[in-house]
Structure formats: structure tokens, C-alpha cells
Amino acid sequence: MKIRTRQGHVVDIFAIYWWGNGETYFYGLPRGNGGLSAYKLDRNELEVIDPNLESNFVYFHNNAHGIYHESLIKEKLLDDLLEFDETAYHRFLKILKAEGRIDPDFY
């Protein structure tokens, strides 16, 4: 899945989640960011340009209900990537590159 932000950046999405208020959010991996960033589904702020989830995703519930790239849950990378942990970031990149989900030169 890919979104385009209002600023024109294209971001790969690796989680979709919903809070109790029913609002939809995405966790994306912007190039060079060092971790996951949250994006609220808002037609004025972003556009879904590729709606396909092309990898292994799993349902997970903690503070929010969502569908997450399986390695975020199975390898417990989610919290670390939200905190911009360098080790978790490099591990996640390695997984995504092996799956062919991101370019080999993605950093």
C-alpha cells in the first residue's frame, strides 16, 4: 500500500489501525526517516495511491485494532520502530528488502 502526502511524498504503508473513535491511521516508512510515522486518513492530508497490501499482514489488538506487517508483531519491532530504534529499523529494512517490498537502495 502507498499513500501520497499533501507535500507530495510517497510513503509505503505497513500497518492500518483504528482507534475507538473509528478514525483510520496508517504507519508508514518514509525514506530516510529511521522509523515508522503515523498518518491519519484525511482526504485533505493524504491520498491512497495504491490500496494493495502485498505482503503478509496479521490482525493485532493492543491500544488499537489493526492489520500490521507480520514482522512488526512476530519480531516485536513495532514499538521500537515508533521510537526510531536504529537496530529495529535496520532489521525491518532487511526483511522488507528480502521480500522485495522496497528498493535495495532504500535507507
Order of alpha helices (4+ residues) and beta strands (2+ residues): beta-beta-beta-beta-beta-beta-beta-alpha-alpha-alpha
